[in-house]
Amino acid sequence: MDMKNLPVGIQTFREMISRNYLYVDKTRDIYNLFATGGKFYFLSRPRRFGKSLLVSTLKEIFSGSRELFKGLWIYDKIEWESHPVIHIDFLGLNYKTKDELNDTLNYLIDQNARTHKVDLREKGYDKRFRELIIKLSQDNKVVVLVDEYDKPIIDFVDKPGIASAHRDILKTFYSILKGLDEYLRFVFITGVSKFSKVSVFSDLNNLFDITIDESYATMLGYTQEELLKYFSRRIEELTKVENCSREELIEDIKRWYNGYSWDGKNFVYNPFSVLNFFQKQKFGNYWFESGTPSLLVKLIKKHNIDVKTFERHKTGEAVFSSFEIDRLHVVSLLFQTGYLTIKEVEHTGRHKRLYTLSYPNIEVKEAFLEYLLGDFSARFADEITMIVEQLKESLERGEEEGFFEVMRSLFARIPYDMFVGDREGYYQTVIYLVLMLIGVSIRTEVETNLGRLDAVVETGNFIYVMEFKLGTA
């Protein structure tokens, strides 16, 4: 089972099955979506987490493609009824202006109409979308699947004018679904961001958001059990490459790629990183390198946000739906884009919950901190790697002067105009990032009976007490 071809970059269920690629069976989770009679669903997940494969799988289920599911959990659990499926996917299309987005929506509608051999006579994407659904429903109720619903918005999130215009167009487009309930069997919308319902889905108020619903927490990503079941032989092979025991390798894979959670109870592996890891047979920052957090870093610096709080950030539920173009919330963005995840959920009162967010795993934490440090110190990635190694050696050997020498060279390259008001806070952030990347035990703003210490750093043999001052110490 686990030595089938690895589906790196494959997002189509039919291709995955027909060409003997490994498919981690998620059909039991998928079955729960429509087994209870639910109809309108929304799911937010970070990039490269299997959203497109999920949509493709739903398409084949509702198309009645039973032969593709032989051997999978759902094969003999449902009546395989064929429905007309409208599949909307914005990936790879142009929409730099309002007119281009209008043309794109018309193109997507025409594409679906041609697939189902439907002749459309109306003008305008909204009327044509409505006409398509009604005409398709003459044989059976229609299924609408929308992948990357928010891409025309988030691609221009740093250009609020364009993003807002696109948001208004999509709001009109998605609102069509609300008035066509009698013609629809199932609607599933997925993307990276979760805008407030007033913003994009104000008219589609019957949309059930399952983003942080415990029942669907493992529908995307690999669980620990799935990793051991589907990749067992590959793990065995890699123990020879890594020269370690099976238990040690499993623990390393877990620390690197597990840790994502949307309910604080169920934790999953990033599928993109796991597949690349087994394909290349070495640890690497595969998910992180597939996209850069440049906008996030820009916002962190602009709002002078203390990056130390990302380690254990406590927040209420509102943060999960506060993605607004004109008022971007950095923590909300970090969560929705996958740089932070839910680690704990506390019930603080009746119907109230307190969420603890943190980095999912080593891959995300180290790569993100390196990126932050490179940006804050105006250094390239290879320079950061060397600096961190030099500082680590100095601390472990107790060579304070060597440590200070490297730190002075690090600060010397920071341009004066990079400071955003609080120069001392800026320096503290750089030092914190350095120490976190070194991998030492660090506690910040430690309270004592004599006052507050800026940082306490512990290595195997030494304890360092640090106080940060700009000017005369």
C-alpha positions in Angstrom: 0.0 0.0 0.0 2.6 2.6 1.1 5.0 2.1 -1.8 2.6 3.5 -4.4 3.8 6.6 -6.3 3.9 9.7 -4.1 1.4 12.3 -5.4 3.7 15.4 -5.1 1.9 18.2 -6.9 -1.1 15.9 -7.9 -4.4 17.6 -6.9 -6.9 15.6 -9.0 -8.5 12.6 -7.4 -9.2 10.8 -10.7 -5.6 11.1 -11.8 -4.3 10.0 -8.3 -6.4 6.8 -8.4 -6.0 5.9 -12.1 -2.3 6.4 -12.1 -1.6 4.4 -8.9 -0.6 7.3 -6.7 -0.9 7.0 -3.0 -4.2 8.3 -1.6 -4.7 8.6 2.1 -8.3 7.6 2.6 -10.3 10.6 3.9 -13.7 9.4 2.5 -15.1 8.7 6.0 -14.5 12.4 7.0 -15.9 13.5 3.7 -19.0 11.3 4.1 -19.9 13.1 7.3 -20.3 16.3 5.3 -23.5 15.2 3.5 -24.6 12.1 5.6 -26.3 14.4 8.1 -28.3 16.3 5.5 -26.1 19.4 5.5 -26.0 21.4 2.3 -24.0 24.6 2.5 -20.4 24.4 3.9 -17.4 26.6 4.2 -13.8 25.5 5.1 -10.7 27.6 5.5 -7.2 25.9 5.5 -3.7 27.2 4.7 -2.1 26.8 1.2 -0.8 23.4 0.2 -3.0 21.5 2.6 -5.1 19.4 0.3 -8.1 21.7 -0.4 -8.1 21.2 -4.1 -7.8 17.4 -3.7 -10.8 17.5 -1.3 -12.9 19.4 -3.9 -11.8 17.0 -6.6 -12.8 14.1 -4.5 -16.2 15.6 -3.8 -16.7 16.2 -7.5 -16.1 12.5 -8.3 -18.4 11.4 -5.4 -21.3 13.5 -6.6 -20.6 12.6 -10.2 -21.3 9.0 -9.2 -17.8 7.7 -10.1 -18.1 4.7 -7.9 -15.4 2.7 -9.7 -12.7 5.2 -8.6 -13.5 4.5 -4.9 -13.1 0.7 -4.9 -11.2 -0.2 -1.7 -11.9 3.1 0.0 -14.2 3.5 3.1 -17.0 5.2 1.3 -17.3 2.6 -1.5 -20.3 0.7 -0.1 -21.6 3.3 2.3 -23.7 5.6 -0.1 -26.1 5.4 -3.0 -24.0 6.4 -6.0 -26.3 9.0 -7.6 -25.0 11.2 -10.3 -25.5 15.0 -10.0 -24.5 17.8 -12.3 -21.4 19.4 -10.7 -20.4 23.1 -11.2 -16.7 23.4 -10.3 -15.3 26.9 -9.8 -11.5 27.3 -9.5 -9.7 30.6 -9.7 -6.2 29.1 -9.8 -4.1 30.2 -12.8 -6.6 32.8 -14.1 -6.2 36.6 -14.6 -8.2 39.1 -12.6 -6.0 42.2 -12.2 -8.9 44.6 -12.7 -12.7 44.5 -12.1 -13.3 43.9 -15.8 -10.8 41.0 -15.9 -12.5 39.4 -12.8 -15.9 39.9 -14.6 -14.5 38.1 -17.7 -13.0 35.4 -15.5 -16.4 34.7 -13.8 -18.1 34.5 -17.2 -15.3 32.2 -18.5 -15.8 29.8 -15.5 -19.5 29.8 -16.1 -19.1 29.2 -19.8 -16.6 26.4 -19.1 -19.1 24.6 -16.9 -21.9 25.2 -19.4 -19.8 23.6 -22.2 -19.0 20.6 -19.9 -22.7 20.0 -19.4 -23.7 21.0 -22.9 -26.0 23.8 -21.7 -26.8 26.8 -23.9 -26.9 30.1 -21.8 -28.8 33.2 -23.1 -28.6 35.6 -20.2 -26.0 38.5 -20.0 -23.8 39.2 -16.9 -22.1 36.7 -14.7 -24.7 36.8 -12.0 -27.7 36.1 -14.3 -25.7 33.5 -16.2 -24.7 31.7 -13.0 -28.3 31.5 -11.9 -29.4 30.4 -15.4 -26.8 27.6 -15.4 -27.9 26.2 -12.1 -31.6 26.2 -12.9 -31.1 24.6 -16.3 -28.8 21.9 -14.9 -31.3 21.1 -12.2 -33.8 19.8 -14.7 -32.3 16.3 -14.4 -31.1 16.3 -10.8 -30.2 18.8 -8.1 -26.9 20.6 -8.7 -23.7 20.5 -6.7 -21.5 23.6 -6.6 -17.9 23.3 -5.5 -15.7 26.5 -5.2 -12.0 26.1 -4.7 -9.8 29.0 -3.6 -12.9 31.3 -3.4 -10.8 34.2 -2.0 -7.9 34.1 -4.4 -8.9 37.2 -6.4 -9.0 39.0 -3.0 -5.9 37.8 -1.2 -3.7 38.1 -4.3 -4.2 41.8 -3.9 -4.4 42.2 -0.2 -1.5 44.7 -0.3 -3.6 46.8 -2.8 -6.8 47.5 -0.9 -8.5 49.3 -3.8 -8.3 46.3 -6.1 -9.0 43.8 -3.3 -12.1 45.7 -2.1 -13.5 45.9 -5.7 -12.9 42.2 -6.2 -14.6 41.4 -2.8 -17.7 43.3 -3.9 -17.9 41.4 -7.2 -17.5 38.0 -5.5 -20.1 39.0 -2.9 -22.6 39.4 -5.7 -21.5 36.2 -7.3 -21.8 34.0 -4.2 -25.1 35.6 -3.2 -26.8 33.9 -6.2 -26.6 30.6 -4.3 -28.8 31.8 -1.5 -31.9 32.2 -3.6 -31.5 28.8 -5.4 -31.8 26.4 -2.5 -34.5 24.4 -4.2 -32.2 23.6 -7.1 -29.1 22.7 -5.1 -28.0 19.4 -3.6 -24.7 20.5 -2.0 -22.5 23.6 -1.9 -18.9 23.5 -0.7 -16.7 26.6 -0.6 -13.1 26.6 0.5 -10.1 29.0 0.6 -7.3 30.3 2.7 -8.9 33.3 4.4 -12.1 33.6 6.4 -13.7 36.9 5.8 -16.5 38.0 8.1 -19.9 37.0 6.9 -20.9 40.7 6.4 -18.0 41.1 4.0 -18.3 38.3 1.5 -21.1 36.0 2.5 -23.7 38.5 3.9 -26.5 37.1 1.6 -25.3 33.5 2.0 -26.1 33.4 5.8 -27.0 29.7 5.7 -23.3 28.8 5.2 -22.1 26.3 7.8 -18.5 27.2 8.7 -16.5 24.0 9.7 -13.1 25.6 9.9 -12.6 25.0 13.6 -15.3 22.3 14.0 -13.9 19.3 15.9 -15.9 16.9 13.6 -13.8 17.9 10.6 -10.5 18.6 12.3 -8.7 15.7 10.5 -10.4 15.9 7.1 -7.3 17.5 5.7 -3.7 16.7 6.7 -2.4 13.3 7.9 -3.0 12.0 11.4 -0.3 10.1 13.3 -2.1 6.8 12.6 -2.3 7.6 8.9 1.4 8.4 8.7 2.3 5.1 10.3 -0.2 3.2 8.1 0.5 4.7 4.7 4.2 5.5 5.0 5.4 2.5 7.1 7.8 1.0 4.5 9.2 4.4 3.5 9.9 5.2 7.2 11.7 1.8 7.4 13.9 2.7 4.3 14.7 6.2 5.7 16.1 4.8 9.0 19.0 3.6 6.9 19.5 7.0 5.3 19.2 8.9 8.6 21.2 6.2 10.5 18.7 6.1 13.4 16.1 3.8 14.9 12.5 3.8 13.6 11.3 5.4 16.9 13.8 8.2 16.6 12.9 8.9 13.0 9.1 8.9 13.7 9.7 11.4 16.5 11.8 13.7 14.3 9.2 13.6 11.5 6.5 14.5 14.1 8.5 17.4 15.5 9.2 18.7 12.0 5.9 18.4 10.3 3.1 17.5 12.8 1.4 20.0 15.1 -1.4 21.6 13.0 -4.7 21.7 14.8 -8.0 23.5 14.3 -9.6 22.3 17.6 -6.7 22.0 20.0 -7.3 18.2 20.3 -6.6 16.6 17.0 -3.2 17.3 15.4 -2.2 16.6 11.8 0.9 16.6 9.6 1.3 19.0 6.7 0.7 16.7 3.7 2.8 18.8 1.3 5.9 18.7 3.6 5.4 14.9 4.3 5.2 14.0 0.7 8.2 16.1 -0.2 10.2 14.7 2.7 9.6 11.1 1.7 10.2 11.9 -2.0 13.6 13.7 -1.4 14.5 11.6 1.7 15.7 14.5 3.7 14.3 17.1 6.2 13.6 20.5 4.7 11.3 23.5 4.9 9.1 22.4 2.0 5.8 24.1 2.9 7.5 27.3 4.1 9.5 27.6 0.9 6.4 27.2 -1.3 5.4 30.8 -0.3 6.9 33.8 1.5 5.4 35.7 4.4 6.6 39.1 3.2 3.3 40.9 3.8 3.1 39.5 7.3 6.6 40.7 8.1 5.7 44.1 6.7 2.6 44.3 8.9 4.6 43.1 12.0 7.1 45.9 11.5 4.5 48.5 10.6 2.5 47.9 13.8 5.6 47.3 15.9 4.2 43.9 17.1 6.1 42.0 19.7 7.0 38.7 18.0 7.7 37.0 21.3 3.9 36.8 21.8 3.6 34.4 18.9 5.1 31.6 21.0 1.9 31.3 23.1 -0.7 33.8 22.0 -4.0 33.7 23.8 -7.1 35.0 21.9 -10.8 34.7 21.6 -12.8 33.1 18.8 -13.3 36.4 17.0 -9.8 36.4 15.7 -10.7 33.5 13.4 -13.0 35.6 11.3 -11.4 39.0 11.4 -9.8 39.0 7.9 -10.8 42.5 6.6 -9.0 44.3 3.8 -9.2 47.7 5.3 -8.1 46.5 8.8 -5.8 43.5 8.6 -5.3 41.7 11.9 -1.8 40.2 12.0 -2.6 37.3 14.3 -5.6 36.4 12.3 -3.5 36.4 9.1 -0.8 34.3 10.8 -3.4 31.7 11.8 -5.3 31.6 8.5 -2.1 31.3 6.4 -0.7 28.5 8.6 2.1 30.2 10.5 0.2 29.8 13.8 -2.2 27.1 14.8 -4.4 26.2 17.8 -2.6 24.3 20.5 -5.0 24.5 23.4 -8.7 25.5 24.0 -9.9 26.5 27.4 -13.6 26.9 28.4 -13.6 30.1 30.3 -17.4 30.4 30.9 -20.7 29.4 29.4 -20.3 29.3 25.6 -16.9 31.1 25.9 -13.5 29.7 24.9 -9.9 31.0 25.1 -7.5 29.7 22.4 -3.8 29.4 22.7 -2.0 29.8 19.3 1.6 28.9 18.6 3.9 27.7 15.8 2.8 24.3 14.5 6.2 22.6 14.3 9.9 23.0 13.8 9.7 23.6 10.1 7.4 26.6 10.4 8.9 28.1 13.6 12.6 28.0 12.5 11.9 29.0 8.9 9.7 31.9 10.0 12.1 33.1 12.7 15.0 33.0 10.2 12.9 35.0 7.7 12.0 37.5 10.4 15.6 37.9 11.5 16.9 38.2 7.9 14.4 41.0 7.3 15.0 42.8 10.7 18.8 42.6 10.3 19.0 43.2 6.5 20.8 39.9 6.0 20.5 37.1 3.5 19.5 33.6 4.5 22.9 32.0 4.2 24.4 34.8 6.4 21.7 34.2 9.1 22.6 30.5 9.2 26.3 31.3 9.8 25.6 33.9 12.4 23.4 31.6 14.4 26.0 28.8 14.3 28.7 31.2 15.5 26.6 32.6 18.3 25.5 29.1 19.4 29.1 28.0 19.7 30.0 31.1 21.7 27.2 30.6 24.3 27.9 26.9 24.7 31.6 27.5 25.3 31.0 30.4 27.7 32.8 32.8 25.3 31.0 36.0 26.1 33.3 38.3 24.1 32.9 36.1 21.0 29.2 36.3 21.4 29.2 40.1 21.6 31.6 40.5 18.7 29.2 38.6 16.4 26.2 40.6 17.8 28.0 43.9 17.1 28.6 42.8 13.5 25.0 41.9 13.2 23.7 45.2 14.5 26.3 47.2 12.4 24.5 46.2 9.2 21.1 47.3 10.3 20.3 50.6 8.4 19.3 53.4 10.7 16.1 54.1 8.7 14.8 50.5 9.4 13.8 51.4 12.9 10.1 52.0 13.4 10.0 54.2 16.4 11.1 51.9 19.3 14.8 51.3 18.6 15.4 49.5 21.8 12.4 47.2 21.1 13.8 46.6 17.6 17.1 45.5 19.1 15.4 43.3 21.6 13.4 41.6 18.8 16.6 40.9 16.9 18.3 39.4 20.0 15.2 37.3 20.8 15.1 35.9 17.2 18.8 35.0 17.4 18.4 33.2 20.8 15.3 31.3 19.6 17.2 30.1 16.5 20.2 29.1 18.5 17.9 26.7 20.3 18.7 27.6 23.9 16.2 27.8 26.6 15.1 31.5 26.8 12.6 33.2 29.2 11.8 36.9 28.6 10.7 39.6 31.0 11.3 37.4 34.0 9.9 38.8 37.3 12.2 38.7 40.4 12.0 40.4 43.8 14.5 43.0 42.6 12.7 43.8 39.3 12.2 42.4 35.8 14.9 40.8 33.8 14.8 41.2 30.0 16.0 37.7 29.4 17.3 34.6 31.0 19.2 32.2 28.7 20.2 28.6 29.8 22.6 26.3 27.9 23.9 22.9 29.1 26.6 24.5 31.2 25.8 28.2 31.6 23.0 30.6 32.6 23.1 34.1 31.1 21.1 37.0 32.5 20.5 39.7 29.9 19.4 43.3 30.2 18.8 45.4 27.1 19.7 49.1 27.0 20.2 51.5 24.2 23.0 53.9 25.1 25.0 53.6 28.3 24.5 50.3 30.1 
